[in-house]
């Protein structure tokens, strides 16, 4: 091999290896650094960029089995060349790997770190609204900054201080440590039918300008509305008696569930019944445990069988059989789904 050919790849390769070693060292230092310490912005920029890409890759992987540089570039707003560099950094850090078809997958280590970041982000959003009184439109950017500085131990302390909340202010479920990040509850508003009475469960907080506009119009988690009209490019809803026109693309970023006429406790349904979850009462760890079992608003549940003594009862939720005692099932309010 000629010396000129050797130098054409040797030094770039050494440079990339040194970059990865530096990034790996920086990430380890950050996870051991208290969250109250303010990092140097220039030093932290690349590490934050890689962890943001890790979260985006986690979302892509939840939606499909594999992802590539092009999808990652679109998700994080980077050029394909830069996204390719970030993807290689994810592989070098042991957070992602490439399969034989060229698709990318997160490793178990990568998934665990992504879950830590999402959990910390949602806890910070809850904290910023509840404890610091920050406006809903402003919490996402601040939580995005603080999540990278938060260790799992600090997230656990904040979770306990807040009383183990189940939801962040945007309507996203806050996962327990080590658990998968659940998808938004309910269905996109754009898929609902005229005449439906709905309760908003989740409003996507990105892009920030659109989120701020939606909040200003009255679209917030917990708000009830009526679907009046739906067309391919826009829809009309009524909130507190006032009609509002909304672009269909914006309506895709709002998730809602039907408002039942007369919800009943899940424990009162007979064997063979099908029902749709309307609400999980209570709070703290109990509510979070119910959500983790799949009993999120909008989910369908079937009563399978009762134990010989009548308690517990077996239910099927999202294809999984679960057993619950009456005391737990009493807190799950449902609307029975009639056949035909």
C-alpha positions as YAML, in Angstrom:
chain: A
units: angstrom
residues:
- id: 1
  name: UNK
  ca: [0.00, 0.00, 0.00]
- id: 2
  name: UNK
  ca: [1.34, 3.42, -0.86]
- id: 3
  name: UNK
  ca: [2.06, 5.87, 1.94]
- id: 4
  name: UNK
  ca: [-0.23, 8.45, 0.34]
- id: 5
  name: UNK
  ca: [-3.16, 5.98, 0.36]
- id: 6
  name: UNK
  ca: [-2.45, 5.09, 3.99]
- id: 7
  name: UNK
  ca: [-2.46, 8.70, 5.12]
- id: 8
  name: UNK
  ca: [-5.76, 9.36, 3.30]
- id: 9
  name: UNK
  ca: [-7.69, 7.29, 5.83]
- id: 10
  name: UNK
  ca: [-5.31, 6.89, 8.77]
- id: 11
  name: UNK
  ca: [-5.41, 10.42, 10.18]
- id: 12
  name: UNK
  ca: [-9.16, 10.95, 9.70]
- id: 13
  name: UNK
  ca: [-9.71, 7.61, 11.43]
- id: 14
  name: UNK
  ca: [-7.47, 8.56, 14.34]
- id: 15
  name: UNK
  ca: [-9.26, 11.92, 14.63]
- id: 16
  name: UNK
  ca: [-12.69, 10.26, 14.79]
- id: 17
  name: UNK
  ca: [-11.45, 7.74, 17.37]
- id: 18
  name: UNK
  ca: [-10.10, 10.53, 19.57]
- id: 19
  name: UNK
  ca: [-13.42, 12.41, 19.22]
- id: 20
  name: UNK
  ca: [-15.36, 9.34, 20.37]
- id: 21
  name: UNK
  ca: [-13.02, 8.76, 23.32]
- id: 22
  name: UNK
  ca: [-13.41, 12.40, 24.36]
- id: 23
  name: UNK
  ca: [-17.19, 12.20, 24.03]
- id: 24
  name: UNK
  ca: [-17.35, 8.96, 26.02]
- id: 25
  name: UNK
  ca: [-15.25, 10.49, 28.81]
- id: 26
  name: UNK
  ca: [-17.39, 13.63, 28.85]
- id: 27
  name: UNK
  ca: [-20.65, 11.67, 29.09]
- id: 28
  name: UNK
  ca: [-19.30, 9.61, 32.00]
- id: 29
  name: UNK
  ca: [-18.20, 12.77, 33.78]
- id: 30
  name: UNK
  ca: [-21.59, 14.38, 33.31]
- id: 31
  name: UNK
  ca: [-23.48, 11.43, 34.74]
- id: 32
  name: UNK
  ca: [-21.30, 11.66, 37.87]
- id: 33
  name: UNK
  ca: [-21.64, 15.46, 38.15]
- id: 34
  name: UNK
  ca: [-24.39, 16.99, 40.35]
- id: 35
  name: UNK
  ca: [-27.22, 18.58, 38.37]
- id: 36
  name: UNK
  ca: [-26.75, 21.89, 40.20]
- id: 37
  name: UNK
  ca: [-23.39, 22.45, 38.56]
- id: 38
  name: UNK
  ca: [-23.63, 24.56, 35.41]
- id: 39
  name: UNK
  ca: [-21.62, 23.04, 32.52]
- id: 40
  name: UNK
  ca: [-19.60, 24.99, 30.01]
- id: 41
  name: UNK
  ca: [-21.94, 25.45, 26.99]
- id: 42
  name: UNK
  ca: [-19.26, 24.98, 24.34]
- id: 43
  name: UNK
  ca: [-17.91, 21.81, 25.95]
- id: 44
  name: UNK
  ca: [-21.34, 20.27, 26.41]
- id: 45
  name: UNK
  ca: [-22.74, 21.03, 22.96]
- id: 46
  name: UNK
  ca: [-21.66, 17.88, 21.14]
- id: 47
  name: UNK
  ca: [-22.53, 15.52, 24.01]
- id: 48
  name: UNK
  ca: [-26.02, 17.04, 24.26]
- id: 49
  name: UNK
  ca: [-26.44, 16.71, 20.50]
- id: 50
  name: UNK
  ca: [-25.60, 13.01, 20.64]
- id: 51
  name: UNK
  ca: [-28.02, 12.37, 23.53]
- id: 52
  name: UNK
  ca: [-30.78, 14.28, 21.74]
- id: 53
  name: UNK
  ca: [-30.15, 12.06, 18.72]
- id: 54
  name: UNK
  ca: [-30.35, 9.02, 21.02]
- id: 55
  name: UNK
  ca: [-33.84, 10.08, 22.17]
- id: 56
  name: UNK
  ca: [-34.92, 10.62, 18.56]
- id: 57
  name: UNK
  ca: [-33.58, 7.19, 17.61]
- id: 58
  name: UNK
  ca: [-35.53, 5.66, 20.51]
- id: 59
  name: UNK
  ca: [-38.75, 7.22, 19.21]
- id: 60
  name: UNK
  ca: [-38.01, 5.98, 15.68]
- id: 61
  name: UNK
  ca: [-37.33, 2.47, 16.96]
- id: 62
  name: UNK
  ca: [-40.61, 2.40, 18.89]
- id: 63
  name: UNK
  ca: [-42.44, 3.24, 15.66]
- id: 64
  name: UNK
  ca: [-40.52, 0.78, 13.48]
- id: 65
  name: UNK
  ca: [-37.96, -1.98, 13.93]
- id: 66
  name: UNK
  ca: [-35.02, -0.16, 12.33]
- id: 67
  name: UNK
  ca: [-33.99, 3.37, 11.43]
- id: 68
  name: UNK
  ca: [-31.32, 4.99, 9.31]
- id: 69
  name: UNK
  ca: [-29.33, 8.16, 8.98]
- id: 70
  name: UNK
  ca: [-31.95, 9.82, 6.78]
- id: 71
  name: UNK
  ca: [-34.76, 9.33, 9.32]
- id: 72
  name: UNK
  ca: [-32.48, 10.43, 12.14]
- id: 73
  name: UNK
  ca: [-31.51, 13.58, 10.23]
- id: 74
  name: UNK
  ca: [-35.19, 14.52, 9.77]
- id: 75
  name: UNK
  ca: [-35.99, 13.85, 13.43]
- id: 76
  name: UNK
  ca: [-33.24, 15.99, 14.93]
- id: 77
  name: UNK
  ca: [-32.99, 18.65, 12.23]
- id: 78
  name: UNK
  ca: [-29.41, 17.90, 11.20]
- id: 79
  name: UNK
  ca: [-27.86, 17.51, 7.77]
- id: 80
  name: UNK
  ca: [-27.49, 13.91, 6.62]
- id: 81
  name: UNK
  ca: [-23.71, 14.22, 6.86]
- id: 82
  name: UNK
  ca: [-23.88, 15.43, 10.47]
- id: 83
  name: UNK
  ca: [-26.53, 12.84, 11.35]
- id: 84
  name: UNK
  ca: [-24.21, 10.18, 9.94]
- id: 85
  name: UNK
  ca: [-21.42, 11.37, 12.25]
- id: 86
  name: UNK
  ca: [-23.80, 11.31, 15.22]
- id: 87
  name: UNK
  ca: [-24.99, 7.80, 14.29]
- id: 88
  name: UNK
  ca: [-21.37, 6.61, 14.19]
- id: 89
  name: UNK
  ca: [-20.83, 8.18, 17.61]
- id: 90
  name: UNK
  ca: [-23.88, 6.25, 18.93]
- id: 91
  name: UNK
  ca: [-22.34, 3.03, 17.62]
- id: 92
  name: UNK
  ca: [-18.92, 3.84, 19.08]
- id: 93
  name: UNK
  ca: [-20.49, 4.54, 22.48]
- id: 94
  name: UNK
  ca: [-22.26, 1.17, 22.43]
- id: 95
  name: UNK
  ca: [-25.69, 2.77, 22.20]
- id: 96
  name: UNK
  ca: [-26.52, 1.58, 18.66]
- id: 97
  name: UNK
  ca: [-25.51, -1.09, 16.19]
- id: 98
  name: UNK
  ca: [-25.98, -1.75, 12.48]
- id: 99
  name: UNK
  ca: [-27.67, -4.91, 11.16]
- id: 100
  name: UNK
  ca: [-26.77, -6.86, 8.04]
- id: 101
  name: UNK
  ca: [-29.34, -4.94, 5.97]
- id: 102
  name: UNK
  ca: [-27.78, -1.62, 6.93]
- id: 103
  name: UNK
  ca: [-30.52, -0.60, 9.36]
- id: 104
  name: UNK
  ca: [-29.70, 0.80, 12.79]
- id: 105
  name: UNK
  ca: [-30.92, -0.49, 16.15]
- id: 106
  name: UNK
  ca: [-30.38, 0.74, 19.68]
- id: 107
  name: UNK
  ca: [-28.64, -1.65, 22.04]
- id: 108
  name: UNK
  ca: [-30.03, -2.43, 25.48]
- id: 109
  name: UNK
  ca: [-27.58, 0.12, 26.90]
- id: 110
  name: UNK
  ca: [-28.77, 2.72, 24.40]
- id: 111
  name: UNK
  ca: [-32.43, 2.05, 25.15]
- id: 112
  name: UNK
  ca: [-31.78, 2.31, 28.88]
- id: 113
  name: UNK
  ca: [-30.03, 5.67, 28.51]
- id: 114
  name: UNK
  ca: [-32.80, 7.00, 26.25]
- id: 115
  name: UNK
  ca: [-35.40, 5.97, 28.82]
- id: 116
  name: UNK
  ca: [-33.41, 7.77, 31.55]
- id: 117
  name: UNK
  ca: [-33.36, 10.96, 29.46]
- id: 118
  name: UNK
  ca: [-37.10, 10.86, 28.67]
- id: 119
  name: UNK
  ca: [-37.97, 10.12, 32.31]
- id: 120
  name: UNK
  ca: [-35.79, 13.00, 33.54]
- id: 121
  name: UNK
  ca: [-37.26, 15.36, 30.92]
- id: 122
  name: UNK
  ca: [-40.87, 14.65, 31.89]
- id: 123
  name: UNK
  ca: [-40.12, 14.87, 35.60]
- id: 124
  name: UNK
  ca: [-38.44, 18.24, 35.08]
- id: 125
  name: UNK
  ca: [-41.44, 19.52, 33.12]
- id: 126
  name: UNK
  ca: [-43.70, 18.51, 36.00]
- id: 127
  name: UNK
  ca: [-41.35, 20.14, 38.51]
- id: 128
  name: UNK
  ca: [-41.01, 23.37, 36.53]
- id: 129
  name: UNK
  ca: [-44.78, 23.81, 36.32]
- id: 130
  name: UNK
  ca: [-45.70, 22.65, 39.83]
- id: 131
  name: UNK
  ca: [-42.78, 23.99, 41.86]
- id: 132
  name: UNK
  ca: [-41.35, 26.88, 39.88]
- id: 133
  name: UNK
  ca: [-44.58, 28.15, 38.28]
- id: 134
  name: UNK
  ca: [-43.14, 28.22, 34.79]
- id: 135
  name: UNK
  ca: [-45.57, 28.73, 31.89]
- id: 136
  name: UNK
  ca: [-46.44, 25.57, 29.99]
- id: 137
  name: UNK
  ca: [-45.04, 26.95, 26.73]
- id: 138
  name: UNK
  ca: [-41.60, 27.48, 28.28]
- id: 139
  name: UNK
  ca: [-40.97, 24.23, 30.15]
- id: 140
  name: UNK
  ca: [-39.88, 22.03, 27.25]
- id: 141
  name: UNK
  ca: [-36.72, 23.96, 26.41]
- id: 142
  name: UNK
  ca: [-35.68, 24.27, 30.06]
- id: 143
  name: UNK
  ca: [-36.37, 20.58, 30.76]
- id: 144
  name: UNK
  ca: [-34.39, 19.68, 27.64]
- id: 145
  name: UNK
  ca: [-31.41, 21.51, 29.11]
- id: 146
  name: UNK
  ca: [-31.69, 20.02, 32.60]
- id: 147
  name: UNK
  ca: [-32.33, 16.40, 31.57]
- id: 148
  name: UNK
  ca: [-28.75, 15.96, 30.33]
- id: 149
  name: UNK
  ca: [-27.35, 17.04, 33.71]
- id: 150
  name: UNK
  ca: [-29.56, 14.73, 35.80]
- id: 151
  name: UNK
  ca: [-28.39, 11.36, 37.12]
- id: 152
  name: UNK
  ca: [-30.88, 8.49, 37.63]
- id: 153
  name: UNK
  ca: [-30.48, 8.92, 41.40]
- id: 154
  name: UNK
  ca: [-31.38, 12.61, 41.20]
- id: 155
  name: UNK
  ca: [-34.39, 11.77, 39.00]
- id: 156
  name: UNK
  ca: [-35.57, 9.28, 41.64]
- id: 157
  name: UNK
  ca: [-35.26, 11.92, 44.36]
- id: 158
  name: UNK
  ca: [-37.25, 14.42, 42.28]
- id: 159
  name: UNK
  ca: [-39.89, 11.76, 41.54]
- id: 160
  name: UNK
  ca: [-40.35, 11.11, 45.27]
- id: 161
  name: UNK
  ca: [-40.47, 14.84, 46.05]
- id: 162
  name: UNK
  ca: [-43.23, 15.34, 43.47]
- id: 163
  name: UNK
  ca: [-45.24, 12.39, 44.83]
- id: 164
  name: UNK
  ca: [-44.64, 10.04, 41.87]
- id: 165
  name: UNK
  ca: [-46.78, 11.88, 39.30]
- id: 166
  name: UNK
  ca: [-48.15, 9.77, 36.44]
- id: 167
  name: UNK
  ca: [-48.38, 12.55, 33.83]
- id: 168
  name: UNK
  ca: [-46.23, 15.46, 32.71]
- id: 169
  name: UNK
  ca: [-47.93, 18.81, 31.94]
- id: 170
  name: UNK
  ca: [-48.26, 17.98, 28.23]
- id: 171
  name: UNK
  ca: [-50.16, 14.75, 28.93]
- id: 172
  name: UNK
  ca: [-47.26, 12.33, 28.44]
- id: 173
  name: UNK
  ca: [-46.99, 9.39, 30.84]
- id: 174
  name: UNK
  ca: [-43.96, 9.54, 33.16]
- id: 175
  name: UNK
  ca: [-42.40, 6.06, 33.13]
- id: 176
  name: UNK
  ca: [-40.98, 4.38, 36.20]
- id: 177
  name: UNK
  ca: [-37.22, 3.91, 36.27]
- id: 178
  name: UNK
  ca: [-36.18, 1.09, 33.95]
- id: 179
  name: UNK
  ca: [-39.54, 0.93, 32.15]
- id: 180
  name: UNK
  ca: [-40.31, 1.53, 28.50]
- id: 181
  name: UNK
  ca: [-41.68, 4.90, 27.46]
- id: 182
  name: UNK
  ca: [-45.41, 4.43, 26.68]
- id: 183
  name: UNK
  ca: [-46.94, 6.07, 23.58]
- id: 184
  name: UNK
  ca: [-49.39, 8.98, 23.96]
- id: 185
  name: UNK
  ca: [-52.81, 7.99, 25.29]
- id: 186
  name: UNK
  ca: [-55.82, 8.31, 22.99]
- id: 187
  name: UNK
  ca: [-56.04, 8.89, 19.24]
- id: 188
  name: UNK
  ca: [-55.04, 11.86, 17.09]
- id: 189
  name: UNK
  ca: [-57.76, 14.48, 16.97]
- id: 190
  name: UNK
  ca: [-57.61, 14.39, 13.17]
- id: 191
  name: UNK
  ca: [-58.88, 10.78, 13.23]
- id: 192
  name: UNK
  ca: [-61.96, 11.47, 15.36]
- id: 193
  name: UNK
  ca: [-65.54, 11.62, 14.05]
- id: 194
  name: UNK
  ca: [-67.90, 14.63, 13.91]
- id: 195
  name: UNK
  ca: [-70.27, 14.51, 16.86]
- id: 196
  name: UNK
  ca: [-67.70, 12.96, 19.21]
- id: 197
  name: UNK
  ca: [-67.29, 14.44, 22.68]
- id: 198
  name: UNK
  ca: [-63.62, 14.22, 23.56]
- id: 199
  name: UNK
  ca: [-61.13, 14.99, 26.31]
- id: 200
  name: UNK
  ca: [-57.62, 16.07, 25.31]
- id: 201
  name: UNK
  ca: [-54.96, 13.79, 26.77]
- id: 202
  name: UNK
  ca: [-51.77, 14.95, 25.08]
- id: 203
  name: UNK
  ca: [-50.51, 17.93, 23.09]
- id: 204
  name: UNK
  ca: [-47.15, 17.49, 21.31]
- id: 205
  name: UNK
  ca: [-44.74, 20.16, 22.55]
- id: 206
  name: UNK
  ca: [-42.69, 20.42, 19.37]
- id: 207
  name: UNK
  ca: [-42.32, 22.54, 17.36]
- id: 208
  name: UNK
  ca: [-42.51, 25.12, 20.17]
- id: 209
  name: UNK
  ca: [-44.18, 27.84, 18.04]
- id: 210
  name: UNK
  ca: [-47.05, 25.53, 17.06]
- id: 211
  name: UNK
  ca: [-47.44, 24.29, 20.64]
- id: 212
  name: UNK
  ca: [-47.65, 27.86, 21.95]
- id: 213
  name: UNK
  ca: [-50.33, 28.64, 19.37]
- id: 214
  name: UNK
  ca: [-52.37, 25.56, 20.30]
- id: 215
  name: UNK
  ca: [-52.19, 26.40, 24.00]
- id: 216
  name: UNK
  ca: [-53.27, 29.98, 23.28]
- id: 217
  name: UNK
  ca: [-56.29, 28.61, 21.37]
- id: 218
  name: UNK
  ca: [-57.28, 26.50, 24.39]
- id: 219
  name: UNK
  ca: [-55.95, 23.06, 23.42]
- id: 220
  name: UNK
  ca: [-54.53, 21.75, 26.72]
- id: 221
  name: UNK
  ca: [-54.60, 18.33, 28.43]
- id: 222
  name: UNK
  ca: [-57.86, 17.84, 30.31]
- id: 223
  name: UNK
  ca: [-59.90, 20.21, 28.14]
- id: 224
  name: UNK
  ca: [-63.15, 18.75, 26.77]
- id: 225
  name: UNK
  ca: [-64.35, 19.52, 23.25]
- id: 226
  name: UNK
  ca: [-66.85, 18.47, 20.61]
- id: 227
  name: UNK
  ca: [-65.89, 17.54, 17.06]
- id: 228
  name: UNK
  ca: [-68.11, 19.58, 14.73]
- id: 229
  name: UNK
  ca: [-66.69, 19.06, 11.25]
- id: 230
  name: UNK
  ca: [-63.81, 17.19, 9.64]
- id: 231
  name: UNK
  ca: [-62.41, 17.82, 6.18]
- id: 232
  name: UNK
  ca: [-59.18, 16.57, 4.56]
- id: 233
  name: UNK
  ca: [-57.18, 19.71, 5.40]
- id: 234
  name: UNK
  ca: [-58.99, 21.21, 8.36]
- id: 235
  name: UNK
  ca: [-61.48, 20.46, 11.09]
- id: 236
  name: UNK
  ca: [-63.78, 22.45, 13.34]
- id: 237
  name: UNK
  ca: [-64.21, 21.76, 17.04]
- id: 238
  name: UNK
  ca: [-66.17, 23.47, 19.80]
- id: 239
  name: UNK
  ca: [-64.53, 24.32, 23.14]
- id: 240
  name: UNK
  ca: [-66.69, 25.89, 25.86]
- id: 241
  name: UNK
  ca: [-69.30, 26.76, 23.23]
- id: 242
  name: UNK
  ca: [-66.86, 28.51, 20.87]
- id: 243
  name: UNK
  ca: [-66.11, 27.01, 17.43]
- id: 244
  name: UNK
  ca: [-62.42, 26.78, 16.47]
- id: 245
  name: UNK
  ca: [-60.92, 25.91, 13.09]
- id: 246
  name: UNK
  ca: [-57.77, 23.82, 13.13]
- id: 247
  name: UNK
  ca: [-55.45, 22.58, 10.36]
- id: 248
  name: UNK
  ca: [-55.45, 18.80, 10.02]
- id: 249
  name: UNK
  ca: [-51.65, 18.71, 10.37]
- id: 250
  name: UNK
  ca: [-51.91, 20.50, 13.72]
- id: 251
  name: UNK
  ca: [-54.73, 18.19, 14.83]
- id: 252
  name: UNK
  ca: [-52.40, 15.21, 14.35]
- id: 253
  name: UNK
  ca: [-50.34, 16.54, 17.26]
- id: 254
  name: UNK
  ca: [-53.30, 16.47, 19.67]
- id: 255
  name: UNK
  ca: [-54.43, 13.15, 21.19]
- id: 256
  name: UNK
  ca: [-57.88, 12.77, 22.74]
- id: 257
  name: UNK
  ca: [-60.17, 10.09, 24.18]
- id: 258
  name: UNK
  ca: [-63.98, 9.86, 24.10]
- id: 259
  name: UNK
  ca: [-65.82, 11.33, 27.08]
- id: 260
  name: UNK
  ca: [-68.14, 8.56, 28.35]
- id: 261
  name: UNK
  ca: [-71.74, 9.39, 29.15]
- id: 262
  name: UNK
  ca: [-71.79, 7.30, 32.32]
- id: 263
  name: UNK
  ca: [-68.47, 5.64, 33.24]
- id: 264
  name: UNK
  ca: [-68.51, 2.73, 35.69]
- id: 265
  name: UNK
  ca: [-65.74, 0.97, 37.66]
- id: 266
  name: UNK
  ca: [-64.09, -1.86, 35.76]
- id: 267
  name: UNK
  ca: [-64.80, -4.17, 38.71]
- id: 268
  name: UNK
  ca: [-68.57, -3.98, 38.01]
- id: 269
  name: UNK
  ca: [-68.43, -5.48, 34.49]
- id: 270
  name: UNK
  ca: [-69.40, -9.14, 34.03]
- id: 271
  name: UNK
  ca: [-67.20, -11.77, 32.36]
- id: 272
  name: UNK
  ca: [-67.16, -11.39, 28.58]
- id: 273
  name: UNK
  ca: [-67.66, -7.62, 28.61]
- id: 274
  name: UNK
  ca: [-65.52, -5.27, 26.52]
- id: 275
  name: UNK
  ca: [-64.92, -1.73, 27.69]
- id: 276
  name: UNK
  ca: [-62.84, 1.35, 26.92]
- id: 277
  name: UNK
  ca: [-60.79, 2.95, 29.69]
- id: 278
  name: UNK
  ca: [-61.97, 6.49, 30.46]
- id: 279
  name: UNK
  ca: [-59.89, 7.40, 33.49]
- id: 280
  name: UNK
  ca: [-57.63, 5.94, 36.16]
- id: 281
  name: UNK
  ca: [-58.47, 7.47, 39.53]
- id: 282
  name: UNK
  ca: [-56.05, 8.04, 42.33]
- id: 283
  name: UNK
  ca: [-52.50, 9.20, 41.89]
- id: 284
  name: UNK
  ca: [-48.90, 8.48, 42.67]
- id: 285
  name: UNK
  ca: [-47.51, 5.00, 42.25]
- id: 286
  name: UNK
  ca: [-50.93, 3.34, 42.08]
- id: 287
  name: UNK
  ca: [-51.96, 5.35, 39.02]
- id: 288
  name: UNK
  ca: [-48.55, 4.85, 37.42]
- id: 289
  name: UNK
  ca: [-48.78, 1.07, 38.00]
- id: 290
  name: UNK
  ca: [-52.20, 0.94, 36.33]
- id: 291
  name: UNK
  ca: [-50.89, 2.88, 33.32]
- id: 292
  name: UNK
  ca: [-47.85, 0.62, 33.11]
- id: 293
  name: UNK
  ca: [-50.21, -2.38, 32.86]
- id: 294
  name: UNK
  ca: [-51.69, -0.79, 29.73]
- id: 295
  name: UNK
  ca: [-54.80, 0.70, 31.35]
- id: 296
  name: UNK
  ca: [-54.35, 4.08, 29.70]
- id: 297
  name: UNK
  ca: [-57.36, 6.19, 28.69]
- id: 298
  name: UNK
  ca: [-58.71, 4.98, 25.36]
- id: 299
  name: UNK
  ca: [-57.36, 1.42, 25.72]
- id: 300
  name: UNK
  ca: [-59.80, -1.46, 25.25]
- id: 301
  name: UNK
  ca: [-60.05, -4.07, 28.01]
- id: 302
  name: UNK
  ca: [-61.91, -7.41, 28.04]
- id: 303
  name: UNK
  ca: [-63.09, -9.27, 31.15]
- id: 304
  name: UNK
  ca: [-61.82, -12.86, 30.75]
- id: 305
  name: UNK
  ca: [-62.58, -14.81, 33.94]
- id: 306
  name: UNK
  ca: [-62.84, -14.58, 37.71]
- id: 307
  name: UNK
  ca: [-60.98, -16.62, 40.30]
- id: 308
  name: UNK
  ca: [-62.98, -19.35, 42.14]
- id: 309
  name: UNK
  ca: [-63.57, -17.00, 45.07]
- id: 310
  name: UNK
  ca: [-64.39, -14.07, 42.79]
- id: 311
  name: UNK
  ca: [-61.14, -12.16, 43.33]
- id: 312
  name: UNK
  ca: [-58.86, -11.44, 41.50]
- id: 313
  name: UNK
  ca: [-60.31, -11.07, 38.00]
- id: 314
  name: UNK
  ca: [-58.39, -11.70, 34.77]
- id: 315
  name: UNK
  ca: [-58.52, -9.04, 32.05]
- id: 316
  name: UNK
  ca: [-56.98, -8.73, 28.61]
- id: 317
  name: UNK
  ca: [-55.40, -5.38, 27.69]
- id: 318
  name: UNK
  ca: [-53.56, -4.89, 24.38]
- id: 319
  name: UNK
  ca: [-53.24, -8.65, 23.94]
- id: 320
  name: UNK
  ca: [-51.79, -9.24, 27.42]
- id: 321
  name: UNK
  ca: [-53.59, -11.01, 30.25]
- id: 322
  name: UNK
  ca: [-53.44, -9.28, 33.64]
- id: 323
  name: UNK
  ca: [-54.99, -10.14, 36.99]
- id: 324
  name: UNK
  ca: [-56.39, -7.43, 39.26]
- id: 325
  name: UNK
  ca: [-58.13, -7.38, 42.58]
- id: 326
  name: UNK
  ca: [-61.42, -5.54, 42.96]
- id: 327
  name: UNK
  ca: [-59.77, -2.78, 44.98]
- id: 328
  name: UNK
  ca: [-57.52, -1.93, 42.00]
- id: 329
  name: UNK
  ca: [-60.22, -2.42, 39.37]
- id: 330
  name: UNK
  ca: [-62.47, -0.02, 41.32]
- id: 331
  name: UNK
  ca: [-60.12, 2.83, 40.40]
- id: 332
  name: UNK
  ca: [-60.33, 2.17, 36.64]
- id: 333
  name: UNK
  ca: [-63.36, 3.95, 35.18]
- id: 334
  name: UNK
  ca: [-64.58, 2.51, 31.87]
- id: 335
  name: UNK
  ca: [-67.37, 2.75, 29.32]
- id: 336
  name: UNK
  ca: [-68.72, -0.58, 28.12]
- id: 337
  name: UNK
  ca: [-68.38, -1.25, 24.40]
- id: 338
  name: UNK
  ca: [-71.52, -2.78, 22.98]
- id: 339
  name: UNK
  ca: [-71.20, -5.40, 20.24]
- id: 340
  name: UNK
  ca: [-72.63, -4.53, 16.84]
...
